[in-house]
Amino acid sequence: MAKGKLAIGAVITAAAAFIGGVLLAPKSGKETRAEIKKDALKVKDVAVNEAEELKGKATDVANDVSFKVKEVSDDVIAKAKEVKGHFDKAVEGSQKTLSTKPSTATKKK
């Protein structure tokens, strides 16, 4: 993100310096306007290229994050199923223990 801000700052600074230089140069108004237009188009091209590059990087980062979230989600689901399996076995074992009849030795008369 800082690289993008630096690039934008550099483009703006270059444009301002150029415009200042052009406006102070001893040329006719027509020549000055033509030169400003030509250089404005160059600055626009640089800005468009930077924007496309940043868009590509943002897309790559979004894809990476999406992939990692899917991996973590799959891991969590697998662990939850594993814990549920252990829990189900524990419940089943408890039910078997509770359903057995108490021994006659422990019965009071």
Residue, then its C-alpha position, 0 to 999 in steps of 0.5 A: m500500500a505504501k508503494g502505491k501512495l509513493a507512486i501517486g505522490a511521485v506522479i503528482t509531484a512530477a506533474a506539478a513540476f512540469i506544469g510550473g516549468v511549462l507555464l514559466a517557459p517563454k512559448s506562445g499560448k498555443e505551444t504551451r497548451a499543446e505541450i501541457k496536453k501531451d504531457a497530461l496524456k503521459v501522466k494519465d498513462v502512467a496513472v492508468n498503468e499504476a492503477e492496473e498494477l495495483k489492481g492485479k496485486a490486490t486480486d492476487v492478495a484476495n485470491d491468496v486470502s480466499f485460499k487460506v480461509k478455505e484451508v482453515s475452514d476445511d481444517v476446522i470442519a475436520k477437527a469438529k467432526e473428529v471431536k464429535g466422533h469422540f463425543d459420540k463414543a463417550v456418550e455411547g459408552s456412558q449409555k452402555t454403563l448406565s443401562t447395565k443392571p446393578s449387581t445384586a451385591t449392592k442391592k439393599k433388602 
